[in-house]
Amino acid sequence: MLLTILIPTITGREHLLSALIDKLSMQIIECEATSSVEVAYLPDNKEMTIGAKRQELLNGCKSEYFVMIDDDDTVSDSYIEDVILALEGRPDCVTYLEAVRTGNKEAIASHRAIYAGWDNNKHGYAYVRTPYYKDVIKTEIAKQVGFNDIRYGEDHDFSERLKQSGLIKTEVHLPQIMYIYNAPSALNGRQHKERYGIR
């Protein structure tokens, strides 16, 4: 298998999971990629930390590449086709632009291996990010880095340790919006605990 799309999901968000899987499945069929791309998901009710859940999904991945898409996010209409083409040369990762939507506002994040780290308002983008699980990464590389058992901040933590590892040597960057992140508005203390399963 070339690529596995991993989706961590939460009980009560089945409608979001279903819509995302439907969109991905249609693209996989249209690209005639059913033998090279698969979708897998892992539900729970926030018993696990998000870091542990991502690690469990990664542990079960047998494909050459993986990417993670959260159940309340989505991707571009040509996501599968564009990623498959980008993987032809077997780079270590495929990066792209991400639309960050908060309410009716949208900002653009650029993911690139060339960046020194995560930052804001740099290189003409609202956010810059070094590669992490929203990008397509060789599974063997990601497994060497792994996810820490933490309730939030696992995205930056993974990205930072991946950068420090020096394992990403080759990259294909797609200069278009491929991932759409539906960001939460500012959270108060109670909402923060609820979102991340903190008791």
FIGU-890679 format. One line per 8 residues: number of its first residue (from 1); for each residue x, y, z of N, C-alpha, C. Coordinates in Angstrom, 2 decimals. Example, Ala and Ser with C-alpha at 12.3 -4.5 7.8 and 13.67 -1.06 7.14 Angstrom:
BEGIN
1) 13.19/-5.69/7.80/12.30/-4.50/7.80/13.20/-3.30/7.80  12.85/-2.25/7.08/13.67/-1.06/7.14/12.90/0.03/7.87
This chain:
BEGIN
1) 0.84/-1.19/0.00/0.00/0.00/0.00/0.89/1.25/0.00  0.54/2.21/-0.82/1.34/3.43/-0.91/1.04/4.39/0.24  -0.23/4.64/0.51/-0.61/5.68/1.47/-1.79/5.23/2.31  -1.68/5.45/3.63/-2.81/5.28/4.52/-3.17/6.62/5.13  -4.43/6.98/5.01/-4.96/8.20/5.63/-5.54/7.79/6.97  -4.97/8.32/8.05/-5.36/7.96/9.40/-6.23/9.06/10.00  -7.35/8.67/10.59/-8.28/9.65/11.15/-8.55/9.34/12.62  -8.05/10.16/13.53/-8.47/10.02/14.93/-9.85/10.65/15.08
9) -10.76/9.97/15.74/-12.12/10.51/15.84/-12.67/10.31/17.24  -13.74/11.01/17.53/-14.32/11.03/18.88/-15.77/10.61/18.80  -16.21/9.83/19.78/-17.61/9.43/19.88/-18.50/10.68/19.87  -19.56/10.62/19.06/-20.46/11.77/18.94/-20.19/12.60/17.70  -19.08/12.30/17.00/-18.77/13.05/15.77/-18.82/12.13/14.55  -19.69/11.12/14.63/-19.81/10.16/13.53/-20.21/10.82/12.23  -21.03/11.88/12.31/-21.47/12.57/11.10/-20.29/13.26/10.40  -19.37/13.79/11.18/-18.18/14.42/10.61/-17.25/13.37/10.00
17) -17.05/12.27/10.72/-16.22/11.18/10.22/-16.77/10.63/8.91  -18.07/10.42/8.87/-18.70/9.86/7.67/-18.53/10.78/6.47  -18.72/12.09/6.68/-18.57/13.04/5.58/-17.14/13.07/5.06  -16.16/13.00/5.96/-14.76/13.01/5.55/-14.41/11.74/4.80  -14.83/10.59/5.32/-14.54/9.32/4.64/-15.20/9.27/3.27  -16.43/9.77/3.18/-17.12/9.79/1.88/-16.34/10.61/0.87  -15.86/11.77/1.29/-15.11/12.63/0.37/-13.82/11.95/-0.08  -13.09/11.38/0.85/-11.84/10.70/0.52/-12.09/9.48/-0.36
25) -13.10/8.70/-0.02/-13.40/7.48/-0.78/-13.76/7.81/-2.22  -14.53/8.88/-2.43/-14.90/9.28/-3.79/-13.66/9.65/-4.58  -12.75/10.40/-3.96/-11.52/10.78/-4.66/-10.66/9.55/-4.97  -10.59/8.62/-4.04/-9.81/7.40/-4.27/-10.37/6.61/-5.45  -11.68/6.51/-5.52/-12.33/5.80/-6.62/-12.10/6.53/-7.94  -12.27/7.84/-7.94/-12.10/8.63/-9.16/-10.68/8.56/-9.70  -9.70/8.42/-8.80/-8.30/8.33/-9.21/-7.87/6.90/-9.50  -8.82/5.97/-9.36/-8.51/4.55/-9.55/-7.35/4.13/-8.65
33) -7.41/4.61/-7.39/-6.31/4.38/-6.45/-6.69/3.43/-5.33  -7.71/2.60/-5.55/-8.18/1.73/-4.47/-7.15/0.70/-4.04  -6.18/0.41/-4.89/-5.15/-0.57/-4.52/-3.92/0.10/-3.90  -3.90/1.43/-3.86/-2.72/2.11/-3.34/-3.01/3.08/-2.19  -4.28/3.42/-1.97/-4.63/4.36/-0.90/-5.76/3.76/-0.06  -5.61/3.81/1.25/-6.65/3.33/2.15/-6.91/4.34/3.25  -8.05/4.20/3.91/-8.43/5.08/5.01/-8.64/4.21/6.25  -8.09/4.63/7.38/-8.29/3.93/8.65/-8.61/4.96/9.72
41) -9.43/4.56/10.68/-9.77/5.51/11.74/-9.81/4.81/13.08  -9.69/5.63/14.14/-9.69/5.10/15.51/-10.57/5.99/16.37  -11.73/5.47/16.83/-12.59/6.27/17.71/-12.32/5.99/19.18  -12.58/6.99/19.99/-12.65/6.78/21.43/-13.45/7.95/22.02  -13.61/7.95/23.33/-14.38/9.01/23.99/-13.46/9.85/24.87  -12.26/10.16/24.31/-11.24/10.96/24.99/-10.63/10.24/26.19  -10.78/8.90/26.23/-10.09/8.15/27.29/-8.58/8.22/27.08  -8.15/8.06/25.82/-6.73/8.16/25.49/-6.35/9.62/25.31
49) -5.09/9.92/25.54/-4.61/11.24/25.14/-4.55/11.26/23.61  -4.57/12.45/23.04/-4.50/12.53/21.58/-3.15/12.04/21.08  -2.10/12.24/21.90/-0.79/11.72/21.51/-0.78/10.21/21.45  -1.39/9.56/22.46/-1.45/8.10/22.48/-2.31/7.58/21.33  -3.38/8.28/21.02/-4.25/7.84/19.92/-3.52/7.93/18.58  -2.80/9.03/18.37/-2.04/9.17/17.12/-0.96/8.09/17.03  -0.33/7.76/18.16/0.69/6.73/18.16/0.09/5.37/17.83  -1.08/5.07/18.36/-1.72/3.79/18.07/-2.07/3.68/16.59
57) -2.57/4.78/16.02/-2.86/4.78/14.58/-1.57/4.56/13.78  -0.51/5.25/14.16/0.76/5.12/13.45/1.32/3.70/13.59  1.21/3.12/14.77/1.72/1.76/14.99/1.08/0.76/14.05  -0.21/0.96/13.75/-0.93/0.03/12.89/-0.76/0.27/11.41  -0.05/1.33/11.05/0.11/1.69/9.64/1.20/0.84/8.98  0.85/0.17/7.87/1.79/-0.68/7.14/2.17/-0.09/5.79  1.59/1.05/5.44/1.84/1.66/4.14/3.20/2.36/4.11  3.65/2.66/2.92/4.92/3.38/2.76/4.81/4.80/3.31
65) 3.64/5.42/3.13/3.41/6.78/3.61/2.13/6.83/4.44  2.06/7.85/5.28/0.84/8.11/6.04/0.59/9.61/6.10  -0.65/9.95/6.40/-1.03/11.32/6.73/-2.20/11.22/7.70  -2.35/12.20/8.57/-3.48/12.22/9.50/-4.38/13.41/9.18  -5.68/13.14/9.17/-6.68/14.18/8.97/-7.66/14.09/10.13  -7.82/15.16/10.88/-8.75/15.14/12.00/-10.18/15.11/11.49  -11.07/14.48/12.27/-12.42/14.23/11.78/-13.24/15.49/11.50  -12.88/16.62/12.11/-13.61/17.86/11.87/-12.92/18.76/10.86
73) -11.89/18.26/10.19/-11.21/18.99/9.13/-11.55/18.35/7.78  -11.01/18.91/6.71/-11.24/18.33/5.40/-10.06/18.65/4.49  -10.16/18.25/3.23/-9.07/18.43/2.28/-9.62/19.00/0.97  -8.72/19.37/0.09/-9.10/19.92/-1.20/-9.80/18.86/-2.06  -10.49/19.31/-3.08/-11.23/18.39/-3.96/-10.33/17.51/-4.81  -9.06/17.90/-4.96/-8.13/17.09/-5.76/-7.00/16.52/-4.89  -7.26/16.39/-3.61/-6.22/16.00/-2.65/-5.54/14.68/-3.04  -6.31/13.64/-3.23/-5.73/12.31/-3.51/-4.91/12.33/-4.79
81) -5.46/12.89/-5.84/-4.76/12.94/-7.12/-3.44/13.71/-6.99  -3.48/14.86/-6.34/-2.27/15.69/-6.20/-1.21/14.99/-5.37  -1.63/14.32/-4.30/-0.67/13.62/-3.44/-0.03/12.45/-4.17  -0.83/11.67/-4.87/-0.28/10.51/-5.60/0.76/10.96/-6.62  0.48/12.03/-7.34/1.44/12.55/-8.31/2.72/13.02/-7.61  2.56/13.67/-6.46/3.73/14.17/-5.73/4.59/13.05/-5.18  4.00/11.88/-4.98/4.75/10.75/-4.41/5.49/9.93/-5.46  5.36/10.28/-6.71/5.98/9.47/-7.77/7.49/9.33/-7.58
89) 8.14/10.40/-7.12/9.59/10.36/-6.91/10.01/9.85/-5.55  9.03/9.39/-4.76/9.26/8.83/-3.42/10.06/9.77/-2.50  9.57/11.02/-2.34/10.24/11.93/-1.39/9.99/11.48/0.04  10.73/12.07/0.98/10.50/11.76/2.39/9.18/12.34/2.87  8.76/13.46/2.28/7.48/14.05/2.66/6.92/14.91/1.54  5.62/15.11/1.61/4.92/16.04/0.72/4.26/17.08/1.61  4.61/18.34/1.37/4.05/19.43/2.16/3.19/20.32/1.25  2.42/21.20/1.89/1.50/22.04/1.11/1.00/23.20/1.96
97) 0.04/23.93/1.42/-0.59/25.02/2.15/-1.83/24.50/2.87  -2.14/25.15/3.98/-3.29/24.79/4.81/-4.14/26.04/5.03  -5.44/25.93/4.82/-6.36/27.00/5.15/-6.79/26.83/6.60  -6.59/27.87/7.40/-6.97/27.84/8.81/-8.23/28.68/8.96  -9.35/28.03/9.17/-10.64/28.72/9.24/-11.11/28.82/10.69  -11.32/30.03/11.14/-11.85/30.29/12.47/-13.11/31.14/12.30  -14.27/30.53/12.51/-15.51/31.24/12.23/-15.58/31.57/10.75  -15.77/32.85/10.43/-15.83/33.26/9.02/-14.51/33.86/8.54
105) -13.45/33.69/9.32/-12.14/34.19/8.93/-11.26/33.05/8.44  -10.38/33.37/7.51/-9.46/32.36/6.97/-8.06/32.92/6.88  -7.09/32.15/7.35/-5.68/32.50/7.22/-4.97/31.32/6.56  -3.80/31.58/6.03/-3.07/30.52/5.32/-1.80/30.16/6.08  -1.61/28.85/6.24/-0.38/28.31/6.83/0.40/27.61/5.74  1.70/27.80/5.75/2.58/27.12/4.79/3.41/26.10/5.55  3.39/24.86/5.08/4.20/23.80/5.66/5.40/23.57/4.74  6.61/23.69/5.28/7.82/23.46/4.48/8.93/22.90/5.36
113) 9.69/21.99/4.82/10.84/21.44/5.53/11.96/22.47/5.67  11.95/23.50/4.83/13.04/24.49/4.85/12.92/25.46/6.02  11.76/25.54/6.66/11.60/26.47/7.78/12.38/25.98/9.00  12.82/26.94/9.82/13.59/26.60/11.03/12.69/26.02/12.11  11.43/26.42/12.11/10.48/25.95/13.12/9.13/26.59/12.89  8.27/26.50/13.87/6.94/27.11/13.75/7.03/28.59/14.08  6.31/29.40/13.30/6.32/30.83/13.53/5.06/31.44/12.93  4.82/32.69/13.25/3.66/33.41/12.74/4.11/34.63/11.94
121) 3.31/34.93/10.91/3.55/36.12/10.09/4.97/36.16/9.53  5.34/35.08/8.87/6.64/34.98/8.22/6.48/34.49/6.79  7.40/34.89/5.93/7.44/34.41/4.54/6.13/34.66/3.80  5.39/35.68/4.21/4.15/36.02/3.53/2.94/35.21/3.96  3.06/34.42/5.03/1.96/33.59/5.51/1.63/33.92/6.97  0.39/33.67/7.34/-0.01/33.90/8.72/0.72/32.95/9.66  0.95/31.72/9.17/1.64/30.72/9.97/2.62/29.96/9.08  3.77/29.60/9.62/4.67/28.68/8.92/4.90/27.49/9.86
129) 4.96/26.31/9.27/5.08/25.08/10.04/6.09/24.15/9.37  6.95/23.53/10.19/7.77/22.46/9.66/6.88/21.22/9.56  7.25/20.23/8.74/6.36/19.09/8.48/5.88/18.39/9.75  4.63/17.97/9.71/4.08/17.14/10.79/2.97/16.29/10.22  2.14/15.68/11.07/1.23/14.64/10.61/0.16/15.10/9.61  -0.07/16.38/9.47/-1.01/16.84/8.44/-0.39/16.76/7.05  0.93/16.58/7.00/1.64/16.40/5.74/1.84/14.91/5.49  2.11/14.56/4.28/2.35/13.16/3.92/3.82/12.83/4.20
137) 4.04/11.85/5.06/5.39/11.53/5.52/5.64/10.03/5.38  6.88/9.66/5.09/7.23/8.25/5.07/6.98/7.65/6.45  6.27/6.55/6.47/5.88/5.94/7.73/7.09/5.53/8.56  8.11/4.99/7.93/9.28/4.54/8.67/9.98/5.70/9.37  9.92/6.88/8.78/10.51/8.07/9.40/9.69/8.48/10.61  8.38/8.55/10.43/7.50/8.97/11.53/7.60/8.01/12.72  7.73/6.73/12.43/7.81/5.74/13.51/9.08/5.88/14.33  10.13/6.41/13.72/11.36/6.66/14.47/11.21/7.84/15.43
145) 10.28/8.74/15.12/10.06/9.94/15.94/8.96/9.67/16.97  7.82/9.17/16.51/6.72/8.81/17.38/6.03/9.99/18.03  4.91/9.68/18.69/4.11/10.69/19.39/4.22/10.47/20.90  4.35/11.56/21.62/4.37/11.48/23.07/2.96/11.40/23.62  2.81/10.79/24.76/1.52/10.55/25.40/1.07/11.82/26.13  0.58/12.80/25.33/0.18/14.09/25.88/-1.21/14.47/25.36  -1.91/15.31/26.09/-3.30/15.64/25.77/-3.44/16.75/24.74  -2.47/17.64/24.64/-2.53/18.67/23.60/-1.11/19.16/23.32
153) -0.95/19.82/22.18/0.38/20.26/21.77/1.19/19.17/21.12  0.55/18.03/20.84/1.27/16.91/20.23/1.70/17.22/18.80  0.99/18.15/18.15/1.34/18.52/16.78/2.70/19.23/16.74  2.85/20.25/17.57/4.12/20.99/17.62/5.25/20.12/18.15  4.95/19.33/19.17/5.94/18.43/19.75/6.49/17.45/18.72  5.59/16.82/17.97/6.02/15.87/16.93/6.83/16.59/15.86  6.33/17.75/15.41/6.99/18.50/14.34/8.39/18.93/14.75  8.51/19.39/15.98/9.81/19.85/16.48/10.81/18.71/16.55
161) 10.39/17.56/17.06/11.30/16.42/17.16/11.62/15.83/15.79  10.66/15.88/14.86/10.92/15.44/13.48/11.97/16.33/12.84  11.85/17.63/13.04/12.84/18.57/12.49/14.22/18.30/13.08  14.28/18.12/14.39/15.55/17.90/15.07/16.21/16.58/14.66  15.38/15.62/14.26/15.92/14.30/13.88/16.76/14.35/12.61  16.47/15.32/11.75/17.19/15.41/10.48/16.83/14.32/9.49  15.74/13.59/9.75/15.38/12.46/8.89/14.71/12.87/7.58  14.16/14.07/7.53/13.54/14.56/6.29/14.64/15.13/5.40
169) 14.96/14.41/4.35/16.01/14.83/3.43/15.45/15.38/2.12  14.31/14.82/1.70/13.73/15.24/0.42/12.26/15.58/0.61  11.81/16.58/-0.13/10.45/17.09/0.03/9.89/17.51/-1.32  8.62/17.24/-1.53/7.88/17.85/-2.64/6.89/18.80/-2.00  6.96/20.07/-2.38/6.04/21.06/-1.83/5.01/21.44/-2.89  3.74/21.36/-2.52/2.65/21.76/-3.40/2.16/23.13/-2.94  2.33/24.17/-3.76/2.01/25.54/-3.32/0.54/25.88/-3.47  -0.31/24.98/-2.99/-1.76/25.22/-3.03/-2.39/24.68/-1.76
177) -3.59/25.16/-1.48/-4.30/24.72/-0.28/-4.75/23.28/-0.47  -4.28/22.41/0.42/-4.60/21.00/0.35/-5.37/20.54/1.58  -5.09/21.16/2.72/-5.70/20.78/3.99/-6.49/21.97/4.52  -7.70/21.73/4.99/-8.54/22.78/5.55/-8.78/22.46/7.02  -8.24/23.32/7.87/-8.32/23.15/9.32/-9.43/24.04/9.88  -10.43/23.42/10.47/-11.51/24.17/11.11/-11.12/24.42/12.55  -10.47/25.56/12.78/-9.89/25.87/14.07/-10.96/26.30/15.07  -10.78/25.94/16.34/-11.73/26.39/17.36/-11.51/27.86/17.67
185) -12.57/28.54/18.07/-12.42/29.90/18.56/-11.73/29.85/19.92  -11.42/31.01/20.48/-10.76/31.05/21.78/-11.57/30.26/22.81  -10.89/29.42/23.59/-11.54/28.56/24.56/-11.33/29.08/25.97  -12.39/29.03/26.78/-12.20/29.33/28.20/-11.68/28.06/28.89  -11.43/28.15/30.20/-10.84/27.02/30.91/-11.66/25.76/30.83  -12.96/25.87/31.01/-13.83/24.69/30.96/-13.85/24.08/29.56  -13.94/24.94/28.53/-13.98/24.45/27.15/-12.66/23.79/26.77  -11.55/24.33/27.26/-10.24/23.74/26.99/-10.15/22.34/27.57
193) -10.59/22.18/28.81/-10.56/20.87/29.45/-11.46/19.89/28.71  -12.65/20.35/28.31/-13.59/19.48/27.60/-13.03/19.03/26.26  -12.44/19.97/25.52/-11.89/19.67/24.19/-10.80/18.60/24.26  -9.94/18.71/25.29/-8.79/17.83/25.37/-8.94/16.68/26.37  -10.15/16.50/26.87/-10.42/15.38/27.76/-9.69/15.45/29.07  -9.50/16.67/29.59/-8.81/16.85/30.87/-9.84/16.82/31.99  -9.62/16.02/32.99/-10.56/15.90/34.11/-10.03/16.62/35.34
